[in-house]
Amino acid sequence: MDFMTILTNVLTALMEVGDGLKYIGAGLAVFTGFAAAIGEGNVAAHAVDAMARQPEMAGNIRTTMLIGQAVSETTGLYGLIIAFLIVFQTK
């Protein structure tokens, strides 16, 4: 069997499964929020540690922390948007 025949058979089998795989994919997309939350907690912990060590730099550290957390949060939001697009797509 060549690659295209195998690929066609796999895609045909997946199309017969129905919408179940769609919901599994949406669930996996939402897991990006967990990674973002872990990263944001890690950033906040290290920022507080840095502020405790150098209180005079607290303003700069806080600004950098908030920018980093905003960028990290967009990853979770993109995952949520992708999950909504997967679940509510029209055929």
PDB file with one MODEL, atoms N, CA, C and O in Angstrom:
MODEL        1
ATOM      1  N   MET A   1       0.843  -1.182   0.000  1.00  0.00           N
ATOM      2  CA  MET A   1       0.000   0.000   0.000  1.00  0.00           C
ATOM      3  C   MET A   1       0.883   1.239   0.000  1.00  0.00           C
ATOM      4  O   MET A   1       1.906   1.294   0.682  1.00  0.00           O
ATOM      5  N   ASP A   2       0.478   2.202  -0.756  1.00  0.00           N
ATOM      6  CA  ASP A   2       1.235   3.438  -0.772  1.00  0.00           C
ATOM      7  C   ASP A   2       0.681   4.399   0.281  1.00  0.00           C
ATOM      8  O   ASP A   2      -0.355   4.142   0.894  1.00  0.00           O
ATOM      9  N   PHE A   3       1.380   5.492   0.473  1.00  0.00           N
ATOM     10  CA  PHE A   3       1.047   6.450   1.527  1.00  0.00           C
ATOM     11  C   PHE A   3      -0.320   7.073   1.322  1.00  0.00           C
ATOM     12  O   PHE A   3      -1.074   7.232   2.283  1.00  0.00           O
ATOM     13  N   MET A   4      -0.656   7.427   0.090  1.00  0.00           N
ATOM     14  CA  MET A   4      -1.929   8.094  -0.170  1.00  0.00           C
ATOM     15  C   MET A   4      -3.112   7.174   0.120  1.00  0.00           C
ATOM     16  O   MET A   4      -4.150   7.634   0.596  1.00  0.00           O
ATOM     17  N   THR A   5      -2.971   5.906  -0.157  1.00  0.00           N
ATOM     18  CA  THR A   5      -4.051   4.963   0.131  1.00  0.00           C
ATOM     19  C   THR A   5      -4.261   4.843   1.638  1.00  0.00           C
ATOM     20  O   THR A   5      -5.396   4.824   2.114  1.00  0.00           O
ATOM     21  N   ILE A   6      -3.172   4.764   2.376  1.00  0.00           N
ATOM     22  CA  ILE A   6      -3.270   4.679   3.833  1.00  0.00           C
ATOM     23  C   ILE A   6      -3.884   5.954   4.388  1.00  0.00           C
ATOM     24  O   ILE A   6      -4.755   5.900   5.256  1.00  0.00           O
ATOM     25  N   LEU A   7      -3.434   7.100   3.891  1.00  0.00           N
ATOM     26  CA  LEU A   7      -3.967   8.381   4.350  1.00  0.00           C
ATOM     27  C   LEU A   7      -5.453   8.493   4.046  1.00  0.00           C
ATOM     28  O   LEU A   7      -6.223   8.967   4.881  1.00  0.00           O
ATOM     29  N   THR A   8      -5.857   8.065   2.872  1.00  0.00           N
ATOM     30  CA  THR A   8      -7.274   8.109   2.502  1.00  0.00           C
ATOM     31  C   THR A   8      -8.098   7.206   3.417  1.00  0.00           C
ATOM     32  O   THR A   8      -9.191   7.587   3.837  1.00  0.00           O
ATOM     33  N   ASN A   9      -7.595   6.033   3.724  1.00  0.00           N
ATOM     34  CA  ASN A   9      -8.306   5.120   4.618  1.00  0.00           C
ATOM     35  C   ASN A   9      -8.431   5.691   6.023  1.00  0.00           C
ATOM     36  O   ASN A   9      -9.479   5.574   6.657  1.00  0.00           O
ATOM     37  N   VAL A  10      -7.359   6.310   6.505  1.00  0.00           N
ATOM     38  CA  VAL A  10      -7.386   6.905   7.844  1.00  0.00           C
ATOM     39  C   VAL A  10      -8.372   8.057   7.889  1.00  0.00           C
ATOM     40  O   VAL A  10      -9.166   8.153   8.825  1.00  0.00           O
ATOM     41  N   LEU A  11      -8.337   8.931   6.896  1.00  0.00           N
ATOM     42  CA  LEU A  11      -9.263  10.065   6.878  1.00  0.00           C
ATOM     43  C   LEU A  11     -10.709   9.611   6.745  1.00  0.00           C
ATOM     44  O   LEU A  11     -11.601  10.206   7.350  1.00  0.00           O
ATOM     45  N   THR A  12     -10.949   8.579   5.971  1.00  0.00           N
ATOM     46  CA  THR A  12     -12.307   8.041   5.846  1.00  0.00           C
ATOM     47  C   THR A  12     -12.790   7.489   7.184  1.00  0.00           C
ATOM     48  O   THR A  12     -13.940   7.699   7.569  1.00  0.00           O
ATOM     49  N   ALA A  13     -11.914   6.787   7.887  1.00  0.00           N
ATOM     50  CA  ALA A  13     -12.284   6.242   9.196  1.00  0.00           C
ATOM     51  C   ALA A  13     -12.555   7.356  10.196  1.00  0.00           C
ATOM     52  O   ALA A  13     -13.476   7.258  11.006  1.00  0.00           O
ATOM     53  N   LEU A  14     -11.754   8.416  10.139  1.00  0.00           N
ATOM     54  CA  LEU A  14     -11.963   9.536  11.062  1.00  0.00           C
ATOM     55  C   LEU A  14     -13.253  10.271  10.760  1.00  0.00           C
ATOM     56  O   LEU A  14     -13.909  10.753  11.684  1.00  0.00           O
ATOM     57  N   MET A  15     -13.634  10.372   9.507  1.00  0.00           N
ATOM     58  CA  MET A  15     -14.881  11.041   9.142  1.00  0.00           C
ATOM     59  C   MET A  15     -16.083  10.234   9.612  1.00  0.00           C
ATOM     60  O   MET A  15     -17.136  10.805   9.898  1.00  0.00           O
ATOM     61  N   GLU A  16     -15.941   8.915   9.696  1.00  0.00           N
ATOM     62  CA  GLU A  16     -17.033   8.081  10.163  1.00  0.00           C
ATOM     63  C   GLU A  16     -17.218   8.171  11.668  1.00  0.00           C
ATOM     64  O   GLU A  16     -18.304   7.881  12.171  1.00  0.00           O
ATOM     65  N   VAL A  17     -16.178   8.567  12.400  1.00  0.00           N
ATOM     66  CA  VAL A  17     -16.275   8.667  13.853  1.00  0.00           C
ATOM     67  C   VAL A  17     -17.275   9.747  14.233  1.00  0.00           C
ATOM     68  O   VAL A  17     -17.971   9.616  15.240  1.00  0.00           O
ATOM     69  N   GLY A  18     -17.359  10.802  13.451  1.00  0.00           N
ATOM     70  CA  GLY A  18     -18.319  11.863  13.717  1.00  0.00           C
ATOM     71  C   GLY A  18     -17.697  13.025  14.459  1.00  0.00           C
ATOM     72  O   GLY A  18     -16.524  13.356  14.282  1.00  0.00           O
ATOM     73  N   ASP A  19     -18.523  13.637  15.300  1.00  0.00           N
ATOM     74  CA  ASP A  19     -18.099  14.848  15.990  1.00  0.00           C
ATOM     75  C   ASP A  19     -17.315  14.579  17.265  1.00  0.00           C
ATOM     76  O   ASP A  19     -16.877  15.524  17.921  1.00  0.00           O
ATOM     77  N   GLY A  20     -17.129  13.332  17.630  1.00  0.00           N
ATOM     78  CA  GLY A  20     -16.425  13.025  18.871  1.00  0.00           C
ATOM     79  C   GLY A  20     -15.008  13.545  18.896  1.00  0.00           C
ATOM     80  O   GLY A  20     -14.556  14.071  19.912  1.00  0.00           O
ATOM     81  N   LEU A  21     -14.298  13.403  17.785  1.00  0.00           N
ATOM     82  CA  LEU A  21     -12.910  13.886  17.731  1.00  0.00           C
ATOM     83  C   LEU A  21     -12.840  15.400  17.803  1.00  0.00           C
ATOM     84  O   LEU A  21     -11.853  15.961  18.278  1.00  0.00           O
ATOM     85  N   LYS A  22     -13.883  16.057  17.333  1.00  0.00           N
ATOM     86  CA  LYS A  22     -13.918  17.515  17.387  1.00  0.00           C
ATOM     87  C   LYS A  22     -13.873  17.983  18.841  1.00  0.00           C
ATOM     88  O   LYS A  22     -13.171  18.940  19.166  1.00  0.00           O
ATOM     89  N   TYR A  23     -14.610  17.320  19.696  1.00  0.00           N
ATOM     90  CA  TYR A  23     -14.649  17.717  21.102  1.00  0.00           C
ATOM     91  C   TYR A  23     -13.353  17.343  21.830  1.00  0.00           C
ATOM     92  O   TYR A  23     -12.936  18.035  22.759  1.00  0.00           O
ATOM     93  N   ILE A  24     -12.739  16.278  21.417  1.00  0.00           N
ATOM     94  CA  ILE A  24     -11.434  15.922  21.996  1.00  0.00           C
ATOM     95  C   ILE A  24     -10.402  16.987  21.619  1.00  0.00           C
ATOM     96  O   ILE A  24      -9.606  17.403  22.461  1.00  0.00           O
ATOM     97  N   GLY A  25     -10.411  17.427  20.362  1.00  0.00           N
ATOM     98  CA  GLY A  25      -9.493  18.480  19.927  1.00  0.00           C
ATOM     99  C   GLY A  25      -9.732  19.785  20.655  1.00  0.00           C
ATOM    100  O   GLY A  25      -8.782  20.482  21.011  1.00  0.00           O
ATOM    101  N   ALA A  26     -11.004  20.127  20.882  1.00  0.00           N
ATOM    102  CA  ALA A  26     -11.315  21.353  21.619  1.00  0.00           C
ATOM    103  C   ALA A  26     -10.825  21.252  23.062  1.00  0.00           C
ATOM    104  O   ALA A  26     -10.325  22.228  23.622  1.00  0.00           O
ATOM    105  N   GLY A  27     -10.968  20.074  23.659  1.00  0.00           N
ATOM    106  CA  GLY A  27     -10.477  19.884  25.021  1.00  0.00           C
ATOM    107  C   GLY A  27      -8.973  20.019  25.109  1.00  0.00           C
ATOM    108  O   GLY A  27      -8.449  20.589  26.066  1.00  0.00           O
ATOM    109  N   LEU A  28      -8.276  19.496  24.113  1.00  0.00           N
ATOM    110  CA  LEU A  28      -6.817  19.631  24.092  1.00  0.00           C
ATOM    111  C   LEU A  28      -6.396  21.081  23.900  1.00  0.00           C
ATOM    112  O   LEU A  28      -5.387  21.512  24.459  1.00  0.00           O
ATOM    113  N   ALA A  29      -7.161  21.837  23.113  1.00  0.00           N
ATOM    114  CA  ALA A  29      -6.832  23.245  22.898  1.00  0.00           C
ATOM    115  C   ALA A  29      -6.977  24.051  24.181  1.00  0.00           C
ATOM    116  O   ALA A  29      -6.239  25.013  24.391  1.00  0.00           O
ATOM    117  N   VAL A  30      -7.915  23.672  25.037  1.00  0.00           N
ATOM    118  CA  VAL A  30      -8.124  24.399  26.285  1.00  0.00           C
ATOM    119  C   VAL A  30      -6.966  24.181  27.258  1.00  0.00           C
ATOM    120  O   VAL A  30      -6.737  25.014  28.135  1.00  0.00           O
ATOM    121  N   PHE A  31      -6.234  23.072  27.117  1.00  0.00           N
ATOM    122  CA  PHE A  31      -5.120  22.795  28.024  1.00  0.00           C
ATOM    123  C   PHE A  31      -4.005  23.833  27.924  1.00  0.00           C
ATOM    124  O   PHE A  31      -3.139  23.881  28.797  1.00  0.00           O
ATOM    125  N   THR A  32      -4.006  24.661  26.884  1.00  0.00           N
ATOM    126  CA  THR A  32      -2.997  25.730  26.827  1.00  0.00           C
ATOM    127  C   THR A  32      -3.171  26.699  27.980  1.00  0.00           C
ATOM    128  O   THR A  32      -2.212  27.346  28.400  1.00  0.00           O
ATOM    129  N   GLY A  33      -4.393  26.804  28.499  1.00  0.00           N
ATOM    130  CA  GLY A  33      -4.638  27.677  29.645  1.00  0.00           C
ATOM    131  C   GLY A  33      -3.912  27.218  30.890  1.00  0.00           C
ATOM    132  O   GLY A  33      -3.476  28.043  31.692  1.00  0.00           O
ATOM    133  N   PHE A  34      -3.774  25.902  31.067  1.00  0.00           N
ATOM    134  CA  PHE A  34      -3.057  25.388  32.232  1.00  0.00           C
ATOM    135  C   PHE A  34      -1.574  25.741  32.157  1.00  0.00           C
ATOM    136  O   PHE A  34      -0.971  26.122  33.160  1.00  0.00           O
ATOM    137  N   ALA A  35      -0.997  25.615  30.980  1.00  0.00           N
ATOM    138  CA  ALA A  35       0.413  25.962  30.819  1.00  0.00           C
ATOM    139  C   ALA A  35       0.628  27.457  31.047  1.00  0.00           C
ATOM    140  O   ALA A  35       1.619  27.860  31.656  1.00  0.00           O
ATOM    141  N   ALA A  36      -0.294  28.268  30.561  1.00  0.00           N
ATOM    142  CA  ALA A  36      -0.178  29.712  30.771  1.00  0.00           C
ATOM    143  C   ALA A  36      -0.277  30.054  32.253  1.00  0.00           C
ATOM    144  O   ALA A  36       0.457  30.915  32.739  1.00  0.00           O
ATOM    145  N   ALA A  37      -1.169  29.394  32.971  1.00  0.00           N
ATOM    146  CA  ALA A  37      -1.330  29.666  34.405  1.00  0.00           C
ATOM    147  C   ALA A  37      -0.081  29.277  35.187  1.00  0.00           C
ATOM    148  O   ALA A  37       0.341  29.998  36.091  1.00  0.00           O
ATOM    149  N   ILE A  38       0.504  28.144  34.840  1.00  0.00           N
ATOM    150  CA  ILE A  38       1.731  27.724  35.516  1.00  0.00           C
ATOM    151  C   ILE A  38       2.854  28.726  35.241  1.00  0.00           C
ATOM    152  O   ILE A  38       3.604  29.085  36.149  1.00  0.00           O
ATOM    153  N   GLY A  39       2.967  29.171  33.999  1.00  0.00           N
ATOM    154  CA  GLY A  39       3.997  30.148  33.644  1.00  0.00           C
ATOM    155  C   GLY A  39       3.801  31.475  34.336  1.00  0.00           C
ATOM    156  O   GLY A  39       4.766  32.087  34.794  1.00  0.00           O
ATOM    157  N   GLU A  40       2.559  31.932  34.419  1.00  0.00           N
ATOM    158  CA  GLU A  40       2.291  33.210  35.081  1.00  0.00           C
ATOM    159  C   GLU A  40       2.577  33.132  36.575  1.00  0.00           C
ATOM    160  O   GLU A  40       3.098  34.082  37.160  1.00  0.00           O
ATOM    161  N   GLY A  41       2.241  32.024  37.184  1.00  0.00           N
ATOM    162  CA  GLY A  41       2.562  31.854  38.604  1.00  0.00           C
ATOM    163  C   GLY A  41       4.055  31.835  38.849  1.00  0.00           C
ATOM    164  O   GLY A  41       4.541  32.387  39.836  1.00  0.00           O
ATOM    165  N   ASN A  42       4.772  31.204  37.953  1.00  0.00           N
ATOM    166  CA  ASN A  42       6.227  31.153  38.053  1.00  0.00           C
ATOM    167  C   ASN A  42       6.828  32.557  37.913  1.00  0.00           C
ATOM    168  O   ASN A  42       7.734  32.927  38.659  1.00  0.00           O
ATOM    169  N   VAL A  43       6.321  33.324  36.962  1.00  0.00           N
ATOM    170  CA  VAL A  43       6.810  34.694  36.756  1.00  0.00           C
ATOM    171  C   VAL A  43       6.525  35.550  37.985  1.00  0.00           C
ATOM    172  O   VAL A  43       7.391  36.303  38.428  1.00  0.00           O
ATOM    173  N   ALA A  44       5.319  35.441  38.538  1.00  0.00           N
ATOM    174  CA  ALA A  44       4.958  36.244  39.705  1.00  0.00           C
ATOM    175  C   ALA A  44       5.828  35.881  40.908  1.00  0.00           C
ATOM    176  O   ALA A  44       6.262  36.758  41.655  1.00  0.00           O
ATOM    177  N   ALA A  45       6.078  34.595  41.089  1.00  0.00           N
ATOM    178  CA  ALA A  45       6.906  34.176  42.221  1.00  0.00           C
ATOM    179  C   ALA A  45       8.321  34.727  42.105  1.00  0.00           C
ATOM    180  O   ALA A  45       8.885  35.207  43.088  1.00  0.00           O
ATOM    181  N   HIS A  46       8.886  34.660  40.926  1.00  0.00           N
ATOM    182  CA  HIS A  46      10.248  35.163  40.746  1.00  0.00           C
ATOM    183  C   HIS A  46      10.299  36.690  40.826  1.00  0.00           C
ATOM    184  O   HIS A  46      11.295  37.256  41.276  1.00  0.00           O
ATOM    185  N   ALA A  47       9.226  37.355  40.390  1.00  0.00           N
ATOM    186  CA  ALA A  47       9.201  38.816  40.488  1.00  0.00           C
ATOM    187  C   ALA A  47       9.131  39.261  41.942  1.00  0.00           C
ATOM    188  O   ALA A  47       9.807  40.212  42.334  1.00  0.00           O
ATOM    189  N   VAL A  48       8.325  38.587  42.738  1.00  0.00           N
ATOM    190  CA  VAL A  48       8.245  38.933  44.161  1.00  0.00           C
ATOM    191  C   VAL A  48       9.591  38.671  44.840  1.00  0.00           C
ATOM    192  O   VAL A  48      10.028  39.452  45.685  1.00  0.00           O
ATOM    193  N   ASP A  49      10.229  37.591  44.471  1.00  0.00           N
ATOM    194  CA  ASP A  49      11.553  37.280  45.015  1.00  0.00           C
ATOM    195  C   ASP A  49      12.555  38.370  44.632  1.00  0.00           C
ATOM    196  O   ASP A  49      13.364  38.797  45.455  1.00  0.00           O
ATOM    197  N   ALA A  50      12.493  38.813  43.377  1.00  0.00           N
ATOM    198  CA  ALA A  50      13.410  39.870  42.928  1.00  0.00           C
ATOM    199  C   ALA A  50      13.129  41.185  43.629  1.00  0.00           C
ATOM    200  O   ALA A  50      14.058  41.921  43.962  1.00  0.00           O
ATOM    201  N   MET A  51      11.841  41.496  43.861  1.00  0.00           N
ATOM    202  CA  MET A  51      11.499  42.740  44.559  1.00  0.00           C
ATOM    203  C   MET A  51      11.953  42.695  46.014  1.00  0.00           C
ATOM    204  O   MET A  51      12.330  43.721  46.579  1.00  0.00           O
ATOM    205  N   ALA A  52      11.920  41.516  46.620  1.00  0.00           N
ATOM    206  CA  ALA A  52      12.376  41.389  48.005  1.00  0.00           C
ATOM    207  C   ALA A  52      13.890  41.584  48.097  1.00  0.00           C
ATOM    208  O   ALA A  52      14.395  42.107  49.091  1.00  0.00           O
ATOM    209  N   ARG A  53      14.597  41.170  47.076  1.00  0.00           N
ATOM    210  CA  ARG A  53      16.055  41.311  47.083  1.00  0.00           C
ATOM    211  C   ARG A  53      16.497  42.728  46.756  1.00  0.00           C
ATOM    212  O   ARG A  53      17.467  43.229  47.325  1.00  0.00           O
ATOM    213  N   GLN A  54      15.781  43.378  45.833  1.00  0.00           N
ATOM    214  CA  GLN A  54      16.129  44.749  45.437  1.00  0.00           C
ATOM    215  C   GLN A  54      14.873  45.614  45.426  1.00  0.00           C
ATOM    216  O   GLN A  54      14.280  45.813  44.366  1.00  0.00           O
ATOM    217  N   PRO A  55      14.459  46.125  46.561  1.00  0.00           N
ATOM    218  CA  PRO A  55      13.225  46.926  46.640  1.00  0.00           C
ATOM    219  C   PRO A  55      13.249  48.183  45.772  1.00  0.00           C
ATOM    220  O   PRO A  55      12.200  48.648  45.327  1.00  0.00           O
ATOM    221  N   GLU A  56      14.432  48.733  45.530  1.00  0.00           N
ATOM    222  CA  GLU A  56      14.512  49.959  44.713  1.00  0.00           C
ATOM    223  C   GLU A  56      14.170  49.712  43.248  1.00  0.00           C
ATOM    224  O   GLU A  56      13.866  50.659  42.523  1.00  0.00           O
ATOM    225  N   MET A  57      14.213  48.463  42.800  1.00  0.00           N
ATOM    226  CA  MET A  57      13.888  48.119  41.413  1.00  0.00           C
ATOM    227  C   MET A  57      12.454  47.606  41.257  1.00  0.00           C
ATOM    228  O   MET A  57      12.095  47.094  40.196  1.00  0.00           O
ATOM    229  N   ALA A  58      11.640  47.736  42.294  1.00  0.00           N
ATOM    230  CA  ALA A  58      10.293  47.150  42.303  1.00  0.00           C
ATOM    231  C   ALA A  58       9.435  47.652  41.144  1.00  0.00           C
ATOM    232  O   ALA A  58       8.688  46.873  40.552  1.00  0.00           O
ATOM    233  N   GLY A  59       9.531  48.935  40.812  1.00  0.00           N
ATOM    234  CA  GLY A  59       8.724  49.486  39.718  1.00  0.00           C
ATOM    235  C   GLY A  59       9.053  48.857  38.378  1.00  0.00           C
ATOM    236  O   GLY A  59       8.156  48.478  37.625  1.00  0.00           O
ATOM    237  N   ASN A  60      10.344  48.746  38.080  1.00  0.00           N
ATOM    238  CA  ASN A  60      10.766  48.145  36.813  1.00  0.00           C
ATOM    239  C   ASN A  60      10.424  46.655  36.755  1.00  0.00           C
ATOM    240  O   ASN A  60      10.001  46.141  35.720  1.00  0.00           O
ATOM    241  N   ILE A  61      10.614  45.978  37.877  1.00  0.00           N
ATOM    242  CA  ILE A  61      10.317  44.540  37.916  1.00  0.00           C
ATOM    243  C   ILE A  61       8.821  44.307  37.729  1.00  0.00           C
ATOM    244  O   ILE A  61       8.419  43.397  37.004  1.00  0.00           O
ATOM    245  N   ARG A  62       7.997  45.126  38.380  1.00  0.00           N
ATOM    246  CA  ARG A  62       6.542  44.985  38.268  1.00  0.00           C
ATOM    247  C   ARG A  62       6.082  45.217  36.828  1.00  0.00           C
ATOM    248  O   ARG A  62       5.236  44.486  36.314  1.00  0.00           O
ATOM    249  N   THR A  63       6.641  46.230  36.191  1.00  0.00           N
ATOM    250  CA  THR A  63       6.266  46.515  34.802  1.00  0.00           C
ATOM    251  C   THR A  63       6.636  45.359  33.881  1.00  0.00           C
ATOM    252  O   THR A  63       5.831  44.932  33.054  1.00  0.00           O
ATOM    253  N   THR A  64       7.843  44.861  34.026  1.00  0.00           N
ATOM    254  CA  THR A  64       8.284  43.733  33.208  1.00  0.00           C
ATOM    255  C   THR A  64       7.452  42.492  33.483  1.00  0.00           C
ATOM    256  O   THR A  64       7.134  41.738  32.564  1.00  0.00           O
ATOM    257  N   MET A  65       7.097  42.276  34.752  1.00  0.00           N
ATOM    258  CA  MET A  65       6.280  41.117  35.108  1.00  0.00           C
ATOM    259  C   MET A  65       4.903  41.207  34.459  1.00  0.00           C
ATOM    260  O   MET A  65       4.410  40.217  33.918  1.00  0.00           O
ATOM    261  N   LEU A  66       4.285  42.370  34.507  1.00  0.00           N
ATOM    262  CA  LEU A  66       2.943  42.513  33.940  1.00  0.00           C
ATOM    263  C   LEU A  66       2.949  42.350  32.422  1.00  0.00           C
ATOM    264  O   LEU A  66       2.020  41.770  31.860  1.00  0.00           O
ATOM    265  N   ILE A  67       3.976  42.850  31.759  1.00  0.00           N
ATOM    266  CA  ILE A  67       4.077  42.662  30.308  1.00  0.00           C
ATOM    267  C   ILE A  67       4.256  41.178  29.986  1.00  0.00           C
ATOM    268  O   ILE A  67       3.616  40.656  29.074  1.00  0.00           O
ATOM    269  N   GLY A  68       5.119  40.507  30.730  1.00  0.00           N
ATOM    270  CA  GLY A  68       5.329  39.079  30.509  1.00  0.00           C
ATOM    271  C   GLY A  68       4.078  38.263  30.769  1.00  0.00           C
ATOM    272  O   GLY A  68       3.794  37.318  30.034  1.00  0.00           O
ATOM    273  N   GLN A  69       3.326  38.613  31.803  1.00  0.00           N
ATOM    274  CA  GLN A  69       2.096  37.883  32.083  1.00  0.00           C
ATOM    275  C   GLN A  69       1.022  38.151  31.037  1.00  0.00           C
ATOM    276  O   GLN A  69       0.235  37.260  30.714  1.00  0.00           O
ATOM    277  N   ALA A  70       0.982  39.357  30.511  1.00  0.00           N
ATOM    278  CA  ALA A  70       0.007  39.657  29.454  1.00  0.00           C
ATOM    279  C   ALA A  70       0.298  38.835  28.201  1.00  0.00           C
ATOM    280  O   ALA A  70      -0.616  38.311  27.564  1.00  0.00           O
ATOM    281  N   VAL A  71       1.560  38.730  27.860  1.00  0.00           N
ATOM    282  CA  VAL A  71       1.941  37.919  26.693  1.00  0.00           C
ATOM    283  C   VAL A  71       1.626  36.450  26.945  1.00  0.00           C
ATOM    284  O   VAL A  71       1.151  35.749  26.052  1.00  0.00           O
ATOM    285  N   SER A  72       1.889  35.990  28.152  1.00  0.00           N
ATOM    286  CA  SER A  72       1.611  34.593  28.495  1.00  0.00           C
ATOM    287  C   SER A  72       0.115  34.319  28.504  1.00  0.00           C
ATOM    288  O   SER A  72      -0.312  33.236  28.104  1.00  0.00           O
ATOM    289  N   GLU A  73      -0.673  35.260  28.942  1.00  0.00           N
ATOM    290  CA  GLU A  73      -2.128  35.074  28.995  1.00  0.00           C
ATOM    291  C   GLU A  73      -2.734  34.942  27.607  1.00  0.00           C
ATOM    292  O   GLU A  73      -3.741  34.256  27.434  1.00  0.00           O
ATOM    293  N   THR A  74      -2.133  35.590  26.619  1.00  0.00           N
ATOM    294  CA  THR A  74      -2.687  35.481  25.266  1.00  0.00           C
ATOM    295  C   THR A  74      -2.620  34.045  24.755  1.00  0.00           C
ATOM    296  O   THR A  74      -3.451  33.643  23.941  1.00  0.00           O
ATOM    297  N   THR A  75      -1.646  33.268  25.217  1.00  0.00           N
ATOM    298  CA  THR A  75      -1.566  31.863  24.814  1.00  0.00           C
ATOM    299  C   THR A  75      -2.810  31.108  25.268  1.00  0.00           C
ATOM    300  O   THR A  75      -3.396  30.352  24.493  1.00  0.00           O
ATOM    301  N   GLY A  76      -3.212  31.308  26.514  1.00  0.00           N
ATOM    302  CA  GLY A  76      -4.420  30.667  27.020  1.00  0.00           C
ATOM    303  C   GLY A  76      -5.666  31.144  26.298  1.00  0.00           C
ATOM    304  O   GLY A  76      -6.566  30.352  26.019  1.00  0.00           O
ATOM    305  N   LEU A  77      -5.725  32.429  25.995  1.00  0.00           N
ATOM    306  CA  LEU A  77      -6.890  32.964  25.282  1.00  0.00           C
ATOM    307  C   LEU A  77      -6.961  32.431  23.857  1.00  0.00           C
ATOM    308  O   LEU A  77      -8.047  32.140  23.357  1.00  0.00           O
ATOM    309  N   TYR A  78      -5.810  32.302  23.200  1.00  0.00           N
ATOM    310  CA  TYR A  78      -5.815  31.723  21.857  1.00  0.00           C
ATOM    311  C   TYR A  78      -6.322  30.282  21.888  1.00  0.00           C
ATOM    312  O   TYR A  78      -7.070  29.872  21.000  1.00  0.00           O
ATOM    313  N   GLY A  79      -5.926  29.521  22.887  1.00  0.00           N
ATOM    314  CA  GLY A  79      -6.412  28.154  23.021  1.00  0.00           C
ATOM    315  C   GLY A  79      -7.917  28.106  23.221  1.00  0.00           C
ATOM    316  O   GLY A  79      -8.592  27.247  22.654  1.00  0.00           O
ATOM    317  N   LEU A  80      -8.452  29.027  24.028  1.00  0.00           N
ATOM    318  CA  LEU A  80      -9.896  29.080  24.253  1.00  0.00           C
ATOM    319  C   LEU A  80     -10.638  29.463  22.978  1.00  0.00           C
ATOM    320  O   LEU A  80     -11.681  28.888  22.666  1.00  0.00           O
ATOM    321  N   ILE A  81     -10.105  30.427  22.245  1.00  0.00           N
ATOM    322  CA  ILE A  81     -10.739  30.845  20.988  1.00  0.00           C
ATOM    323  C   ILE A  81     -10.711  29.696  19.982  1.00  0.00           C
ATOM    324  O   ILE A  81     -11.699  29.454  19.288  1.00  0.00           O
ATOM    325  N   ILE A  82      -9.602  29.000  19.902  1.00  0.00           N
ATOM    326  CA  ILE A  82      -9.511  27.861  18.978  1.00  0.00           C
ATOM    327  C   ILE A  82     -10.511  26.773  19.379  1.00  0.00           C
ATOM    328  O   ILE A  82     -11.133  26.155  18.516  1.00  0.00           O
ATOM    329  N   ALA A  83     -10.666  26.541  20.676  1.00  0.00           N
ATOM    330  CA  ALA A  83     -11.639  25.543  21.136  1.00  0.00           C
ATOM    331  C   ALA A  83     -13.052  25.946  20.726  1.00  0.00           C
ATOM    332  O   ALA A  83     -13.825  25.105  20.264  1.00  0.00           O
ATOM    333  N   PHE A  84     -13.396  27.219  20.889  1.00  0.00           N
ATOM    334  CA  PHE A  84     -14.725  27.675  20.463  1.00  0.00           C
ATOM    335  C   PHE A  84     -14.909  27.530  18.955  1.00  0.00           C
ATOM    336  O   PHE A  84     -15.974  27.125  18.489  1.00  0.00           O
ATOM    337  N   LEU A  85     -13.870  27.863  18.200  1.00  0.00           N
ATOM    338  CA  LEU A  85     -13.974  27.732  16.750  1.00  0.00           C
ATOM    339  C   LEU A  85     -14.150  26.279  16.332  1.00  0.00           C
ATOM    340  O   LEU A  85     -14.896  25.987  15.398  1.00  0.00           O
ATOM    341  N   ILE A  86     -13.474  25.373  17.013  1.00  0.00           N
ATOM    342  CA  ILE A  86     -13.602  23.952  16.684  1.00  0.00           C
ATOM    343  C   ILE A  86     -15.008  23.448  17.000  1.00  0.00           C
ATOM    344  O   ILE A  86     -15.623  22.759  16.187  1.00  0.00           O
ATOM    345  N   VAL A  87     -15.511  23.792  18.176  1.00  0.00           N
ATOM    346  CA  VAL A  87     -16.808  23.260  18.606  1.00  0.00           C
ATOM    347  C   VAL A  87     -17.956  23.856  17.808  1.00  0.00           C
ATOM    348  O   VAL A  87     -18.889  23.142  17.441  1.00  0.00           O
ATOM    349  N   PHE A  88     -17.902  25.157  17.535  1.00  0.00           N
ATOM    350  CA  PHE A  88     -19.031  25.829  16.902  1.00  0.00           C
ATOM    351  C   PHE A  88     -18.848  26.069  15.408  1.00  0.00           C
ATOM    352  O   PHE A  88     -19.503  26.942  14.839  1.00  0.00           O
ATOM    353  N   GLN A  89     -17.974  25.313  14.773  1.00  0.00           N
ATOM    354  CA  GLN A  89     -17.788  25.479  13.332  1.00  0.00           C
ATOM    355  C   GLN A  89     -19.011  24.964  12.573  1.00  0.00           C
ATOM    356  O   GLN A  89     -19.683  24.029  13.009  1.00  0.00           O
ATOM    357  N   THR A  90     -19.278  25.583  11.451  1.00  0.00           N
ATOM    358  CA  THR A  90     -20.389  25.132  10.612  1.00  0.00           C
ATOM    359  C   THR A  90     -19.820  24.329   9.447  1.00  0.00           C
ATOM    360  O   THR A  90     -18.701  24.571   8.993  1.00  0.00           O
ATOM    361  N   LYS A  91     -20.591  23.391   8.984  1.00  0.00           N
ATOM    362  CA  LYS A  91     -20.112  22.540   7.900  1.00  0.00           C
ATOM    363  C   LYS A  91     -20.515  23.080   6.558  1.00  0.00           C
ATOM    364  O   LYS A  91     -20.193  22.484   5.530  1.00  0.00           O
TER     365      LYS A  91
ENDMDL
END
